[in-house]
Amino acid sequence: MLKNTLAAAISHTLLIPVLAFAHGSASTSGNVGEAREIQFPDTANHMTLVVDLHTHSVFSDGHVWPRIRVGEAIRDGLDAMAVTEHLEYQPHIEDIPHPDRNRSYQETMMSVPEGEDLLIIAGSEITRRPPHGHMNAVFIEDANELFSVPGNAADWDTASFGAAARNWPAENAVDAANEQGAFVFWNHSWSDFDNAKTVITDFHRQATLDGKLHGIEIANGSTYSPESFQIALDHGLTPVGVSDVHNLIDWDHEPHNGGHRPVNLVFTEERTVEAIRESLIEGRTVVWFRNLLLGQLEHMEPLLNASLQLIGTRYLGEDSGVLEIELTNVSDATFELENLSDYTLVQSHDIIEVPPHSSETYLLRTDGRPNRGDLQFRVLNALIAPDANPEMQFTFDVTSNF
């Protein structure tokens, strides 16, 4: 069990209709069931969905066709992914002109193979220089309403388009996104401060107070920002973790070597786009970054309790005071646990590791051979604030020397 709390609320959602055909569906041949799939258990009251809310393709500054993004997502075991092309930054506009900014979403939707239930979330990246910075708007209806340039967008070249598009006030783009029921979050905020410590700006503070900014990235690609995590906690913003992938996932995160893209574990009532949006607005999520779980305690607690369980205890002999405990881990995390109980770990100094998808036994030296007691651990690979780890308590009951 864990201690303490936090939360927020809202709902709604719509998707852009699919109007075009993609160049075939993404192939998963030979890849289904790979060890690279991200796996975490459902909690006692919610489904646990694996979601990446920030990806790019050649329809902005990414380097692959949307079909590749779909194949990667399926191989990684994602339940949902968002397509979030830059609206204002279009380096391939002369090679891939697309006056309809919904084309990337449409191509991605049409690339999902028949029989696969990968959910595709429509989105866009609003791209400005500081103090506004970059923001993603996901669960949108029409990307074309989120940017504006004089005349016909198809007539602009790469060099002049960005400057013209950025002249449209960022506030207008955020307003347009919110009118469509979007979930809007601040991207890689630390890059607005030359990778120094993030501080909330007047713009982001006001947008949060107005209910128009709902989240903030605390992990993006290879970076985790404790300052952004604290901003999320202080201002009631949903913590977000994303790949922001531009190259191949295999290049950037090396799943073949045990790596994984940063994602949100979203706790939902059902497996739908609408349910994901509602959960994100309410902040029901934990970020999975490398081996770190990051999120509010009230959402971390059910995930930890579902992931790690005490499944057996016994004494090593009739007169032995050494208690053998067995812990099972049904998640992708390697749990690092610091012993806080009154019992001494026999084989290590206060810290044990429970590998992913495994059951492991550990020995504790007790005083007086109690048949019942509590084991207390601090979870070192989980954070409920930048400088705070959650704690777990297991109650053991030795009924026999099995």
HELIX and SHEET records of a PDB file:
HELIX    1   1 PRO A   66  ARG A   75  1                                  10    
HELIX    2   2 ARG A  103  MET A  110  1                                   8    
HELIX    3   3 ALA A  143  LEU A  146  5                                   4    
HELIX    4   4 ALA A  153  ASP A  155  5                                   3    
HELIX    5   5 THR A  158  ARG A  166  1                                   9    
HELIX    6   6 ALA A  170  GLU A  179  1                                  10    
HELIX    7   7 SER A  189  PHE A  193  5                                   5    
HELIX    8   8 ASP A  202  LEU A  209  1                                   8    
HELIX    9   9 PRO A  226  HIS A  235  1                                  10    
HELIX   10  10 ILE A  249  HIS A  253  1                                   5    
HELIX   11  11 PRO A  255  ASN A  257  5                                   3    
HELIX   12  12 VAL A  273  ILE A  281  1                                   9    
HELIX   13  13 LEU A  297  SER A  307  1                                  11    
SHEET    1   A11 THR A 223  TYR A 224  0                                        
SHEET    2   A11 GLY A 215  ASN A 220 -1                                        
SHEET    3   A11 PHE A 183  TRP A 186  1                                        
SHEET    4   A11 HIS A 134  VAL A 138 -1                                        
SHEET    5   A11 LEU A 119  THR A 127 -1                                        
SHEET    6   A11 ALA A  80  HIS A  86  1                                        
SHEET    7   A11 MET A  47  ASP A  52  1                                        
SHEET    8   A11 VAL A 263  THR A 268 -1                                        
SHEET    9   A11 THR A 285  PHE A 289 -1                                        
SHEET   10   A11 LEU A 292  LEU A 294 -1                                        
SHEET   11   A11 ALA A 382  LEU A 383  1                                        
SHEET    1   B 3 THR A 223  TYR A 224  0                                        
SHEET    2   B 3 GLY A 215  ASN A 220 -1                                        
SHEET    3   B 3 THR A 238  VAL A 242  1                                        
SHEET    1   C 4 LEU A 308  TYR A 315  0                                        
SHEET    2   C 4 VAL A 322  ASN A 329 -1                                        
SHEET    3   C 4 SER A 358  ARG A 365 -1                                        
SHEET    4   C 4 THR A 344  LEU A 345 -1                                        
SHEET    1   D 4 ILE A 351  VAL A 354  0                                        
SHEET    2   D 4 PHE A 335  ASN A 339 -1                                        
SHEET    3   D 4 ARG A 372  VAL A 379 -1                                        
SHEET    4   D 4 GLU A 391  ASP A 397 -1                                        
END                                                                             
